[in-house]
Amino acid sequence: MKTPLVTLAFLSWNRLHYLRATLESARHCIDYPDLEWIVSDNDSAEPGLREYIEGCGWVGEKWFRKQPHAAAMNEIVSRAKGEYLLLWPEDVQFVVRGDWMKRIIMAMERSPEVGSVGLNFLRRKTYRRLLSRPGLADLVPALAELRRRGRFFRMPRMLEGGLMTAGWRLPGVVCSGIPSLTRRSYWQKLGPWKTKSGTGNNIIDSSLGAEDDMIVRFQRSGCHWQQAMLMKPVAADIINDDTGCKAKVRAGVRYGKYQPPAGGDYYYEIMEEAGLPDCKKGLPLCFEDHVKPIGFKLPLDGHGDLLKASFNDTQRQPVEVQE
């Protein structure tokens, strides 16, 4: 049986070190026979970045265009040829090598109720919040789900291929678009991300409210899809700043520390899928325990939990402009 075409689409903007780690790790870790590669760059000014993308011979589609983040995702959806679309930022490195993509696609083929699949490791606290037994804090959202969907109430489910759905606790798709694997037809059904008249803060929220708008759109769509996650994730946010910041650029200013990887191309060690341990207590493998940084320590709080990747404006530096 022919495997469905999967489009791997990466969004890039002024973070060459992160982009290189992400693209090279994707090439190294994803074992799948039918792939289309796309890189959409937001007209980056960082020296060497454009030259690096142009030198990636395995990437078939490359464009360099100044446009809002949401507009770039809309262009990718319209131009991609794959039945499945991996929408990926340049700051999430793949860390597990194997044929996991094939198993995920096979599981999604058997389960059309799955909207998006998140492939990246999450914090321990996040898994507990999403997959623990319902408590008082779940009462209001659960009642809202019951009113909205009635007998189609979305309960968490364990699926083949090592996927676990989050039920009513999450929208059926990753509404930010990134980082996720989603049927392209589902993005087409929900319609393009909002690109104008956004209400978001363009320093903190590069989508300008497009993510919040997509959440509302999904809830009103009548679709009963569920968002899923991997019990054994395969990628990790690049968080090598002790503040949890990710060196984002806004209006020519970079916020947070920006450093190349200490060990060659990668920020994290590449693990073999067969070597991953079994899950415990019904929870996926968490970031803190299983992602292995190279030459730096993960930013943890006093309880040993990973700091949430967030915007931090206490450290600023101008972006070096291409000559």
RORO-373351 format. One line per field, with one value per residue (C-alpha): residue number from 1; chain; x, z, y. Coordinates in Angstrom, 2 decimals, always signed. Last residue first. Layout:
N
nr	(NUM|...)
kette	(A|...)
px	(X|...)
pz	(Z|...)
py	(Y|...)
***
This chain:
323
nr	(323|322|321|320|319|318|317|316|315|314|313|312|311|310|309|308|307|306|305|304|303|302|301|300|299|298|297|296|295|294|293|292|291|290|289|288|287|286|285|284|283|282|281|280|279|278|277|276|275|274|273|272|271|270|269|268|267|266|265|264|263|262|261|260|259|258|257|256|255|254|253|252|251|250|249|248|247|246|245|244|243|242|241|240|239|238|237|236|235|234|233|232|231|230|229|228|227|226|225|224|223|222|221|220|219|218|217|216|215|214|213|212|211|210|209|208|207|206|205|204|203|202|201|200|199|198|197|196|195|194|193|192|191|190|189|188|187|186|185|184|183|182|181|180|179|178|177|176|175|174|173|172|171|170|169|168|167|166|165|164|163|162|161|160|159|158|157|156|155|154|153|152|151|150|149|148|147|146|145|144|143|142|141|140|139|138|137|136|135|134|133|132|131|130|129|128|127|126|125|124|123|122|121|120|119|118|117|116|115|114|113|112|111|110|109|108|107|106|105|104|103|102|101|100|99|98|97|96|95|94|93|92|91|90|89|88|87|86|85|84|83|82|81|80|79|78|77|76|75|74|73|72|71|70|69|68|67|66|65|64|63|62|61|60|59|58|57|56|55|54|53|52|51|50|49|48|47|46|45|44|43|42|41|40|39|38|37|36|35|34|33|32|31|30|29|28|27|26|25|24|23|22|21|20|19|18|17|16|15|14|13|12|11|10|9|8|7|6|5|4|3|2|1)
kette	(A|A|A|A|A|A|A|A|A|A|A|A|A|A|A|A|A|A|A|A|A|A|A|A|A|A|A|A|A|A|A|A|A|A|A|A|A|A|A|A|A|A|A|A|A|A|A|A|A|A|A|A|A|A|A|A|A|A|A|A|A|A|A|A|A|A|A|A|A|A|A|A|A|A|A|A|A|A|A|A|A|A|A|A|A|A|A|A|A|A|A|A|A|A|A|A|A|A|A|A|A|A|A|A|A|A|A|A|A|A|A|A|A|A|A|A|A|A|A|A|A|A|A|A|A|A|A|A|A|A|A|A|A|A|A|A|A|A|A|A|A|A|A|A|A|A|A|A|A|A|A|A|A|A|A|A|A|A|A|A|A|A|A|A|A|A|A|A|A|A|A|A|A|A|A|A|A|A|A|A|A|A|A|A|A|A|A|A|A|A|A|A|A|A|A|A|A|A|A|A|A|A|A|A|A|A|A|A|A|A|A|A|A|A|A|A|A|A|A|A|A|A|A|A|A|A|A|A|A|A|A|A|A|A|A|A|A|A|A|A|A|A|A|A|A|A|A|A|A|A|A|A|A|A|A|A|A|A|A|A|A|A|A|A|A|A|A|A|A|A|A|A|A|A|A|A|A|A|A|A|A|A|A|A|A|A|A|A|A|A|A|A|A|A|A|A|A|A|A|A|A|A|A|A|A|A|A|A|A|A|A|A|A|A|A|A|A|A|A|A|A|A|A)
px	(+25.68|+23.12|+22.02|+23.11|+20.03|+20.12|+20.38|+17.90|+17.83|+15.04|+12.33|+11.39|+8.91|+8.13|+9.25|+7.82|+10.54|+11.21|+10.15|+12.80|+10.76|+12.93|+12.47|+14.42|+16.30|+17.85|+21.59|+24.15|+26.86|+24.61|+21.08|+19.51|+15.71|+14.40|+13.61|+12.80|+10.97|+8.46|+7.82|+4.09|+1.88|+0.07|+1.75|+5.10|+6.10|+8.58|+12.14|+13.43|+16.22|+14.26|+13.65|+17.36|+18.32|+19.86|+21.52|+20.25|+21.46|+22.56|+24.84|+28.23|+28.29|+28.03|+24.99|+25.08|+24.01|+21.29|+20.40|+17.04|+15.12|+16.50|+15.67|+15.07|+11.35|+10.84|+13.32|+12.96|+15.93|+13.98|+13.38|+13.31|+15.26|+18.28|+18.52|+19.16|+15.52|+15.35|+11.92|+12.10|+11.25|+10.36|+7.72|+7.14|+3.52|+2.87|+0.19|-3.32|-5.79|-9.33|-11.72|-15.42|-16.09|-19.14|-17.09|-17.93|-15.30|-12.79|-13.39|-13.07|-9.71|-8.68|-9.36|-7.23|-4.37|-4.72|-4.49|-1.54|+0.26|+3.62|+2.30|+4.80|+5.98|+2.97|+0.58|-2.57|-5.77|-5.46|-6.94|-5.38|-3.90|-6.57|-5.58|-7.08|-10.16|-11.33|-11.94|-8.61|-6.79|-8.59|-7.73|-4.04|-4.32|-2.34|+1.16|+1.98|+4.43|+2.99|-0.49|-1.28|-4.62|-3.11|-6.25|-9.08|-9.19|-7.78|-9.21|-12.24|-10.30|-6.50|-5.77|-2.99|-0.90|+1.54|+0.80|-2.61|-4.83|-5.34|-8.40|-9.39|-13.16|-14.70|-18.42|-20.18|-23.37|-23.69|-21.16|-21.38|-23.33|-21.19|-17.98|-19.04|-19.84|-16.35|-14.77|-16.59|-15.97|-12.32|-10.95|-12.94|-10.97|-10.72|-8.09|-4.73|-4.01|-3.87|-2.72|-0.31|+1.13|+1.65|+3.36|+5.89|+6.78|+6.12|+8.19|+7.33|+5.28|+1.90|-0.73|-3.56|-7.15|-7.59|-11.19|-10.02|-8.50|-7.22|-5.30|-4.09|-2.61|-0.90|+0.50|+1.88|+3.41|+5.12|+6.47|+7.97|+10.43|+13.42|+15.63|+14.56|+15.78|+14.10|+14.83|+12.12|+13.26|+12.75|+8.99|+7.14|+3.96|+3.91|+1.22|-0.54|-2.11|+1.01|+1.03|+1.73|+0.99|-2.26|-1.35|+2.12|+0.65|-1.71|+1.19|+3.15|+0.10|-0.16|+3.45|+2.97|+4.82|+8.22|+9.07|+11.90|+10.72|+12.03|+10.37|+12.36|+14.44|+16.91|+19.49|+19.75|+22.26|+19.61|+18.60|+22.19|+22.74|+19.59|+20.81|+24.41|+24.04|+20.80|+18.44|+15.61|+13.02|+10.36|+11.63|+9.29|+11.08|+9.32|+10.19|+7.92|+8.22|+7.25|+9.47|+9.61|+12.57|+12.61|+15.64|+18.55|+16.69|+14.67|+17.88|+19.51|+16.44|+16.00|+19.66|+20.16|+17.06|+18.12|+21.56|+20.07|+17.53|+16.45|+13.01|+12.18|+8.97|+9.42|+7.12|+7.41|+4.78|+3.72|+2.67|+0.44|+2.06|+1.37|+0.00)
pz	(+4.30|+6.20|+9.36|+12.84|+15.01|+17.86|+21.42|+24.25|+27.58|+29.98|+27.34|+28.13|+25.97|+27.14|+27.06|+30.30|+32.81|+33.15|+36.50|+39.09|+41.96|+42.30|+38.62|+35.78|+32.85|+31.05|+31.49|+28.78|+26.73|+24.89|+26.26|+26.86|+26.65|+28.76|+32.32|+32.02|+28.70|+29.83|+28.58|+28.14|+31.16|+31.90|+35.29|+33.61|+29.95|+28.70|+28.03|+24.69|+23.19|+20.19|+19.12|+18.94|+20.65|+19.13|+21.77|+22.11|+20.89|+17.54|+14.63|+16.36|+20.14|+21.75|+19.75|+18.64|+21.14|+21.23|+24.67|+25.11|+22.97|+19.55|+18.21|+14.55|+14.95|+16.86|+16.91|+19.11|+21.09|+22.74|+26.33|+29.17|+31.38|+31.57|+27.77|+26.08|+25.31|+21.88|+21.98|+21.80|+19.27|+19.15|+21.80|+23.33|+24.51|+21.48|+21.62|+20.23|+19.57|+19.12|+16.27|+16.93|+14.21|+14.62|+13.39|+16.22|+18.60|+15.74|+14.77|+18.36|+18.67|+15.27|+16.44|+19.53|+17.31|+14.86|+17.64|+16.20|+15.26|+16.43|+19.99|+22.41|+20.45|+18.11|+21.08|+19.87|+18.73|+15.07|+12.44|+9.66|+9.16|+10.44|+9.77|+6.65|+6.68|+9.07|+6.19|+4.53|+7.80|+8.04|+4.42|+5.25|+7.75|+10.78|+12.22|+14.72|+15.92|+14.98|+13.63|+16.51|+16.72|+17.41|+16.27|+18.15|+20.78|+24.13|+27.48|+25.87|+24.99|+25.33|+22.86|+23.38|+20.51|+20.75|+17.30|+18.22|+20.18|+23.87|+24.33|+26.19|+26.12|+23.59|+24.22|+20.98|+22.92|+23.71|+21.69|+22.75|+25.98|+27.08|+26.14|+28.17|+31.09|+30.80|+30.66|+33.86|+35.82|+34.94|+37.81|+40.22|+39.20|+36.19|+36.39|+35.01|+31.27|+30.40|+33.68|+34.47|+30.97|+31.30|+34.68|+33.30|+30.53|+26.94|+24.45|+20.84|+18.32|+18.76|+16.64|+15.08|+14.23|+15.30|+14.65|+11.33|+13.25|+10.98|+8.71|+11.79|+13.20|+9.86|+9.76|+13.27|+12.49|+9.36|+11.21|+13.93|+11.53|+13.70|+15.11|+18.17|+18.99|+16.45|+17.20|+17.80|+17.16|+13.40|+13.68|+12.20|+10.27|+9.45|+6.81|+5.86|+2.44|+1.02|-1.92|-0.04|-1.83|-0.18|+3.29|+3.02|+1.94|+4.92|+7.25|+5.88|+6.27|+9.93|+10.60|+8.97|+5.70|+4.38|+1.76|+1.13|-0.52|-0.61|-2.08|-2.80|+0.36|-0.14|-1.63|+1.50|+0.10|-0.50|+3.14|+4.34|+2.02|+3.35|+6.91|+6.38|+7.88|+9.82|+7.92|+7.47|+4.71|+6.64|+5.48|+4.30|+4.03|+2.32|+2.06|+0.48|+1.88|+0.76|+2.11|+5.84|+8.24|+10.01|+12.32|+10.18|+7.86|+10.77|+12.79|+9.99|+9.60|+13.30|+14.19|+11.14|+11.94|+15.55|+14.61|+11.79|+13.99|+11.99|+10.86|+9.57|+9.20|+8.33|+6.19|+6.10|+3.64|+4.04|+0.99|+1.91|+1.95|-0.98|+0.00)
py	(+43.27|+41.17|+42.95|+41.87|+41.73|+44.23|+42.86|+42.61|+40.78|+41.74|+41.29|+37.69|+35.79|+32.29|+28.68|+27.30|+26.63|+22.90|+21.46|+20.61|+22.03|+25.14|+25.94|+24.38|+25.91|+22.91|+22.68|+23.38|+21.63|+19.18|+18.88|+15.43|+15.30|+12.40|+13.42|+17.12|+16.79|+14.18|+10.63|+10.30|+9.52|+6.25|+5.84|+5.07|+5.08|+2.51|+3.62|+4.96|+2.85|+1.57|+5.17|+5.85|+9.09|+12.23|+14.40|+17.93|+21.33|+19.90|+20.85|+20.62|+20.17|+23.59|+24.67|+28.31|+30.96|+33.60|+34.92|+36.61|+39.10|+39.98|+43.45|+44.34|+44.88|+41.62|+38.78|+35.70|+34.41|+31.54|+32.70|+30.15|+32.55|+30.24|+30.27|+26.92|+26.22|+24.58|+23.01|+19.21|+16.50|+12.77|+12.13|+8.68|+8.70|+10.87|+13.54|+13.81|+16.61|+15.33|+15.98|+16.47|+19.01|+21.26|+24.20|+26.60|+25.24|+25.11|+28.73|+29.90|+28.17|+29.55|+33.12|+32.57|+31.36|+34.26|+36.86|+38.74|+35.48|+36.87|+37.00|+38.58|+41.61|+41.75|+41.88|+40.16|+41.87|+41.02|+43.30|+41.24|+37.78|+35.39|+31.82|+30.34|+28.11|+25.40|+22.99|+23.79|+23.17|+19.82|+18.99|+19.40|+16.55|+17.65|+17.20|+19.92|+22.53|+24.89|+25.57|+27.92|+26.11|+22.70|+20.88|+19.19|+21.90|+20.75|+19.62|+17.95|+14.82|+14.87|+12.07|+9.53|+8.14|+5.22|+3.80|+2.53|+4.88|+5.68|+7.85|+11.01|+11.63|+14.01|+14.52|+13.50|+12.74|+16.44|+18.43|+22.09|+21.74|+18.78|+20.59|+23.62|+21.32|+19.79|+23.25|+24.29|+21.07|+20.58|+22.67|+20.50|+17.42|+15.11|+12.35|+13.38|+13.61|+17.30|+18.81|+16.00|+16.17|+19.92|+19.64|+17.15|+19.56|+18.59|+16.58|+17.34|+15.38|+17.05|+15.31|+17.30|+16.39|+12.77|+11.72|+10.27|+7.33|+4.54|+6.91|+8.75|+5.53|+4.76|+8.30|+7.94|+4.55|+5.89|+8.92|+6.71|+5.08|+5.92|+8.70|+10.66|+14.19|+16.46|+20.11|+22.70|+26.29|+26.62|+26.40|+23.41|+22.78|+19.05|+18.63|+15.41|+14.83|+16.43|+18.83|+22.03|+25.30|+26.43|+25.17|+26.75|+30.09|+30.05|+29.27|+32.25|+34.49|+33.46|+34.47|+37.84|+38.44|+39.41|+36.81|+34.40|+31.21|+27.68|+24.57|+21.39|+21.14|+18.26|+20.62|+22.74|+25.27|+27.95|+27.63|+28.13|+31.08|+32.73|+32.34|+33.42|+36.88|+37.43|+39.74|+37.23|+37.76|+35.82|+32.43|+29.67|+26.32|+23.40|+19.69|+17.05|+13.54|+10.05|+7.24|+8.02|+7.83|+11.19|+11.52|+12.72|+15.06|+16.39|+16.81|+18.79|+21.00|+21.73|+22.24|+24.46|+26.50|+27.01|+28.33|+30.44|+32.20|+35.26|+34.09|+30.62|+28.62|+24.94|+22.78|+18.97|+17.77|+14.13|+12.10|+9.17|+5.69|+3.40|+0.00)
***
